[in-house]
């Protein structure tokens, strides 16, 4: 058989839809029947179930993971003159939101094994920024990159010493846990994404905020709906149109029914990759005392040439791959004016050697074996 003519899907939403078809259709049909397409009953149901899932006190759904980040920072009054510390190796949304609010992202290097933000470098960057006198250290965004938790105990301790707001960018890691507890209350606020490729994905954009603070939750609800107060035309503050559509809530409710099983399948695939790929690449290090959501399974090669050659060989075998991320944020043109020129050697190096493999709950054992076999001797 010509395996290149039968490529493995990097993400297989069609297979998931076929598996969940009846429950998805029932949920969507219910919304079509009642016609409450904005903030319908499914939105409140989803918020309750999401909060219960990660044992957070409050969940507020919003229109995207990016809007979740923005609403969280808006609620704290983050703006011009404020420094927001975040990893230089992550998706652009984490850095663009502070800039949209007039604040300045300060990029921090990462741990070379886990790819998570490096607490020691964070401490140094805060001290540098404070000494510079141009920006006020204001907030830390920890990113649970690729589905594993950021080092939250260390990040919280640093933030407490410097009086900083903490925001967990959990866009890739809803369902992950740290020290036996689901992510959702490691920071003052947690933002997640329901983009279709995420472990819990909608059929369009969507996101949510989690917090233990009732006042913050109420403020998030106001900000997501144009800053309204007690009624629609009582405008208390400048807000945004950041509501989650009811149809997306319906899709997520159907998917939430099988989410635990899908997380278990992702973990099983990750373990199979661990066992089969260690001779050919550096497999992902695990964050201590945690369980990942495995949004992305990324391996490291010795150098860019080895990475690129392997990627080409896998492509020829019908195995898709992706590079997250080919360029760290501080090297992106959009952030050149905001960046203070600091070098982030680990992020810069990892970007040249990293490669992500297919990992999704509808990847069967034969496909997993094909991925592993494609790494074998030429």
C-alpha positions as CSV (number, residue, x, y, z in Angstrom):
1,X,0.0,0.0,0.0
2,X,1.2,3.5,-0.9
3,X,1.0,5.1,2.6
4,X,1.7,8.6,1.2
5,X,-1.7,8.3,-0.7
6,X,-3.4,7.6,2.6
7,X,-2.1,10.4,4.8
8,X,-2.8,10.5,8.5
9,X,-4.9,13.5,9.5
10,X,-3.0,15.9,11.8
11,X,-6.5,16.8,13.3
12,X,-9.6,14.7,12.5
13,X,-12.7,16.6,13.4
14,X,-14.7,14.7,10.8
15,X,-14.0,11.4,12.7
16,X,-15.0,13.0,16.0
17,X,-18.2,14.4,14.5
18,X,-19.1,11.0,13.1
19,X,-18.5,9.5,16.5
20,X,-20.6,12.1,18.3
21,X,-23.1,12.7,15.6
22,X,-26.4,12.0,17.4
23,X,-25.5,14.0,20.6
24,X,-24.2,16.9,18.5
25,X,-27.3,17.0,16.4
26,X,-29.6,16.8,19.4
27,X,-27.8,19.7,21.1
28,X,-27.8,21.9,17.9
29,X,-31.4,21.0,17.1
30,X,-32.4,22.2,20.6
31,X,-30.9,25.6,20.0
32,X,-32.6,25.8,16.6
33,X,-35.9,25.0,18.2
34,X,-35.7,27.6,21.0
35,X,-34.0,30.3,18.9
36,X,-32.0,31.9,21.7
37,X,-28.8,32.2,19.7
38,X,-27.1,34.7,22.0
39,X,-26.7,33.8,25.7
40,X,-29.3,31.0,25.4
41,X,-29.7,28.4,28.2
42,X,-26.9,26.2,26.9
43,X,-24.4,29.0,27.8
44,X,-25.3,29.0,31.5
45,X,-25.4,25.2,31.5
46,X,-21.9,25.1,29.9
47,X,-20.5,27.6,32.4
48,X,-21.8,25.5,35.3
49,X,-20.4,22.3,33.9
50,X,-17.0,23.8,33.0
51,X,-16.6,25.3,36.5
52,X,-17.6,21.9,38.1
53,X,-15.1,20.1,35.8
54,X,-12.1,22.0,37.1
55,X,-13.6,22.9,40.5
56,X,-13.4,26.6,39.9
57,X,-15.8,28.9,41.7
58,X,-16.9,30.9,38.6
59,X,-16.8,30.4,34.9
60,X,-17.7,33.1,32.3
61,X,-17.7,32.0,28.7
62,X,-16.6,34.4,26.0
63,X,-16.2,34.6,22.3
64,X,-12.6,33.4,22.0
65,X,-9.5,32.6,24.0
66,X,-7.9,35.9,22.9
67,X,-11.0,37.8,24.2
68,X,-10.7,35.9,27.4
69,X,-7.2,37.3,27.9
70,X,-8.2,40.8,26.9
71,X,-11.2,40.8,29.3
72,X,-9.1,39.6,32.2
73,X,-6.6,42.4,31.7
74,X,-9.2,45.0,31.0
75,X,-10.8,44.1,34.3
76,X,-7.6,44.8,36.1
77,X,-7.1,48.2,34.4
78,X,-3.9,47.1,32.6
79,X,-2.9,49.8,30.2
80,X,-0.3,52.4,29.2
81,X,2.9,52.3,31.2
82,X,2.3,48.7,32.5
83,X,4.6,45.8,31.8
84,X,3.1,42.4,31.3
85,X,5.6,39.6,31.6
86,X,5.0,36.5,29.4
87,X,7.0,33.8,27.6
88,X,8.6,34.6,24.3
89,X,7.8,31.1,23.0
90,X,4.0,30.9,22.5
91,X,1.2,31.9,20.2
92,X,0.9,35.6,19.3
93,X,-2.4,36.2,21.1
94,X,-0.7,36.2,24.5
95,X,1.5,39.2,23.5
96,X,-0.9,41.1,21.2
97,X,-3.5,41.6,24.0
98,X,-1.3,43.7,26.2
99,X,-0.4,45.9,23.2
100,X,-4.1,46.3,22.3
101,X,-4.6,47.7,25.7
102,X,-1.6,50.1,25.5
103,X,0.5,48.0,27.8
104,X,3.9,46.5,26.9
105,X,4.8,42.8,26.7
106,X,8.1,41.9,28.3
107,X,9.3,38.6,26.9
108,X,10.8,35.9,29.2
109,X,12.8,32.8,28.2
110,X,11.6,29.3,28.7
111,X,12.7,26.0,30.3
112,X,14.6,24.0,27.7
113,X,13.0,20.7,28.8
114,X,9.4,21.6,29.4
115,X,9.1,24.7,27.2
116,X,7.3,26.5,30.0
117,X,8.2,30.0,31.2
118,X,11.5,30.1,33.2
119,X,10.8,31.5,36.7
120,X,14.5,32.5,37.3
121,X,14.5,34.5,34.1
122,X,11.1,36.0,35.0
123,X,12.5,37.2,38.3
124,X,15.4,38.8,36.4
125,X,13.2,40.5,33.8
126,X,11.0,42.0,36.6
127,X,14.1,43.4,38.3
128,X,15.4,44.8,35.0
129,X,12.1,46.4,34.2
130,X,11.8,48.0,37.6
131,X,15.3,49.4,37.4
132,X,14.6,50.8,34.0
133,X,11.9,53.0,35.5
134,X,9.9,53.4,32.2
135,X,7.4,50.7,32.9
136,X,5.5,49.5,36.0
137,X,5.7,45.7,36.5
138,X,2.0,44.9,36.5
139,X,1.1,41.4,35.5
140,X,2.4,37.9,34.7
141,X,0.9,35.7,32.1
142,X,1.9,32.1,32.5
143,X,1.2,29.9,29.4
144,X,0.4,26.2,29.9
145,X,2.2,25.5,26.6
146,X,1.3,22.4,24.5
147,X,-1.1,21.2,27.2
148,X,1.2,21.0,30.2
149,X,1.0,23.3,33.3
150,X,3.3,26.2,33.7
151,X,5.3,26.3,37.0
152,X,2.5,27.9,38.9
153,X,3.8,27.6,42.5
154,X,6.9,29.5,41.5
155,X,5.0,32.0,39.4
156,X,2.6,32.8,42.2
157,X,5.4,33.2,44.7
158,X,7.2,35.7,42.3
159,X,4.0,37.6,41.6
160,X,3.2,37.9,45.3
161,X,6.7,39.3,46.1
162,X,6.2,42.0,43.4
163,X,2.5,42.6,43.8
164,X,1.6,41.4,40.3
165,X,-1.7,40.1,38.8
166,X,-1.4,36.6,37.6
167,X,-3.2,35.3,34.5
168,X,-3.1,31.7,33.4
169,X,-3.2,31.4,29.6
170,X,-4.7,27.9,29.5
171,X,-5.7,28.0,25.9
172,X,-3.9,24.7,25.1
173,X,-4.4,23.0,28.4
174,X,-8.0,22.8,29.5
175,X,-8.3,19.4,31.2
176,X,-4.7,19.4,32.4
177,X,-3.9,19.1,36.1
178,X,-1.2,20.1,38.5
179,X,-0.7,18.4,41.9
180,X,-3.9,16.5,41.4
181,X,-6.1,19.5,40.7
182,X,-7.4,20.6,37.3
183,X,-6.1,23.9,36.0
184,X,-8.5,26.7,36.5
185,X,-7.5,28.3,39.8
186,X,-3.7,28.5,39.8
187,X,-3.8,32.3,39.0
188,X,-6.1,35.2,39.8
189,X,-7.8,34.4,36.5
190,X,-7.6,31.6,34.0
191,X,-8.3,32.0,30.3
192,X,-8.9,29.2,27.9
193,X,-9.8,28.7,24.3
194,X,-12.3,26.5,22.5
195,X,-10.8,27.0,19.0
196,X,-11.6,23.8,17.0
197,X,-8.1,22.3,17.3
198,X,-7.9,22.6,21.1
199,X,-8.5,19.5,23.4
200,X,-12.1,20.8,24.0
201,X,-12.9,22.5,20.8
202,X,-16.0,24.2,19.4
203,X,-17.0,24.5,15.7
204,X,-15.8,28.1,15.7
205,X,-14.2,30.5,18.1
206,X,-15.0,30.4,21.8
207,X,-13.3,30.8,25.2
208,X,-13.9,31.0,28.9
209,X,-12.6,32.7,32.0
210,X,-12.3,31.1,35.4
211,X,-11.8,32.8,38.8
212,X,-12.4,32.3,42.5
213,X,-13.4,35.9,42.9
214,X,-17.1,36.7,42.5
215,X,-16.4,40.4,41.8
216,X,-14.0,39.6,39.0
217,X,-16.6,37.2,37.5
218,X,-19.3,39.8,37.6
219,X,-16.9,42.3,35.9
220,X,-16.1,39.7,33.2
221,X,-19.8,39.3,32.5
222,X,-20.2,43.0,32.2
223,X,-17.2,43.5,30.0
224,X,-18.1,40.7,27.6
225,X,-21.5,42.5,27.0
226,X,-20.5,46.0,26.2
227,X,-19.9,47.0,29.8
228,X,-23.6,46.7,30.7
229,X,-24.8,47.0,34.3
230,X,-28.2,45.9,35.7
231,X,-29.8,46.1,32.3
232,X,-28.9,46.1,28.6
233,X,-29.0,49.9,28.4
234,X,-27.3,50.6,31.7
235,X,-23.7,51.1,30.4
236,X,-21.4,51.2,33.4
237,X,-18.0,50.8,31.7
238,X,-16.3,50.5,28.3
239,X,-16.6,46.8,27.3
240,X,-16.7,44.7,24.2
241,X,-18.8,42.3,22.3
242,X,-17.3,39.1,23.7
243,X,-20.2,36.7,24.2
244,X,-20.1,33.0,23.4
245,X,-22.7,32.0,20.8
246,X,-25.3,29.5,22.0
247,X,-24.6,27.1,19.1
248,X,-21.0,26.9,20.2
249,X,-22.1,26.2,23.7
250,X,-24.3,23.4,22.4
251,X,-21.4,21.8,20.6
252,X,-19.1,22.1,23.6
253,X,-21.7,20.5,25.8
254,X,-21.9,17.4,23.5
255,X,-18.1,17.2,23.4
256,X,-17.8,17.6,27.2
257,X,-19.7,14.4,27.7
258,X,-16.7,12.4,26.2
259,X,-13.9,14.8,27.2
260,X,-12.5,12.6,30.0
261,X,-12.2,9.7,27.6
262,X,-10.6,11.8,24.9
263,X,-8.0,13.1,27.4
264,X,-7.2,9.5,28.3
265,X,-6.7,8.7,24.6
266,X,-4.4,11.6,24.1
267,X,-2.3,10.4,27.1
268,X,-2.1,6.9,25.7
269,X,-0.9,8.2,22.4
270,X,1.7,10.4,24.1
271,X,3.0,7.4,26.0
272,X,3.2,5.3,22.8
273,X,5.3,8.1,21.3
274,X,7.5,8.3,24.3
275,X,8.2,4.6,24.1
276,X,8.8,4.5,20.3
277,X,10.6,7.8,19.5
278,X,13.3,8.1,22.1
279,X,16.0,6.8,19.9
280,X,15.3,9.3,17.2
281,X,14.4,12.6,19.0
282,X,14.2,14.2,22.4
283,X,10.7,13.4,23.7
284,X,8.8,16.0,25.8
285,X,9.8,16.2,29.4
286,X,6.9,16.0,31.9
287,X,6.1,18.8,34.3
288,X,6.5,17.2,37.8
289,X,3.3,16.0,39.5
290,X,1.0,16.9,36.6
291,X,-1.2,15.4,33.9
292,X,-1.2,17.1,30.5
293,X,-4.0,17.7,28.1
294,X,-1.7,17.0,25.1
295,X,-2.9,19.6,22.7
296,X,0.5,19.3,21.0
297,X,3.1,16.6,21.2
298,X,6.4,18.2,20.2
299,X,9.9,16.6,19.9
300,X,13.3,18.2,19.6
301,X,16.1,17.3,17.1
302,X,19.8,18.0,17.4
303,X,19.6,20.8,14.8
304,X,17.5,22.5,12.2
305,X,18.9,20.3,9.4
306,X,17.9,17.1,11.2
307,X,14.5,18.5,12.0
308,X,13.9,19.5,8.4
309,X,15.1,16.2,6.9
310,X,12.9,14.2,9.3
311,X,9.9,16.4,8.5
312,X,10.4,15.8,4.8
313,X,10.7,12.0,5.4
314,X,7.6,11.9,7.5
315,X,5.7,13.9,4.8
316,X,6.7,11.3,2.2
317,X,5.3,8.6,4.5
318,X,1.9,10.4,4.8
319,X,2.7,11.6,8.3
320,X,1.8,15.3,8.8
321,X,3.7,17.5,11.1
322,X,3.7,21.2,12.2
323,X,6.2,23.6,13.7
324,X,5.1,25.3,16.9
325,X,6.7,27.9,16.8
326,X,9.1,28.7,13.9
327,X,9.9,32.1,15.3
328,X,9.8,33.3,19.0
329,X,7.6,36.3,19.7
330,X,10.5,38.7,20.3
331,X,11.7,38.1,16.7
332,X,8.2,38.8,15.2
333,X,8.1,42.1,13.2
334,X,4.9,43.1,15.0
335,X,6.6,43.3,18.4
336,X,9.9,44.8,17.3
337,X,9.0,48.3,18.5
338,X,7.8,47.0,21.9
339,X,10.7,44.6,22.6
340,X,13.6,45.9,24.7
341,X,16.2,43.9,22.8
342,X,16.8,41.2,25.3
343,X,18.1,37.9,24.0
344,X,16.1,34.7,24.8
345,X,18.6,32.0,23.9
346,X,16.5,29.0,24.8
347,X,13.4,30.1,22.9
348,X,15.5,31.1,19.9
349,X,17.2,27.6,19.9
350,X,14.0,25.6,20.4
351,X,12.3,27.3,17.5
352,X,14.9,25.8,15.1
353,X,14.7,22.2,16.4
354,X,11.1,21.6,17.4
355,X,8.5,19.4,15.5
356,X,4.9,18.5,16.4
357,X,3.3,15.2,15.6
358,X,-0.4,14.2,15.2
359,X,-2.1,13.7,18.5
360,X,-5.9,13.6,18.7
361,X,-8.4,11.1,20.2
362,X,-9.4,9.6,16.8
363,X,-5.9,8.6,16.0
364,X,-6.0,4.8,16.0
365,X,-3.3,2.4,17.1
366,X,-2.3,1.6,13.5
367,X,-1.8,5.3,12.7
368,X,0.2,5.8,15.8
369,X,2.4,2.8,14.8
370,X,2.8,4.4,11.3
371,X,4.0,7.7,12.9
372,X,6.6,5.8,15.0
373,X,7.7,3.6,12.1
374,X,8.2,6.6,9.9
375,X,11.0,7.8,12.2
376,X,12.9,4.5,11.8
377,X,16.1,3.9,9.8
378,X,16.0,5.1,6.2
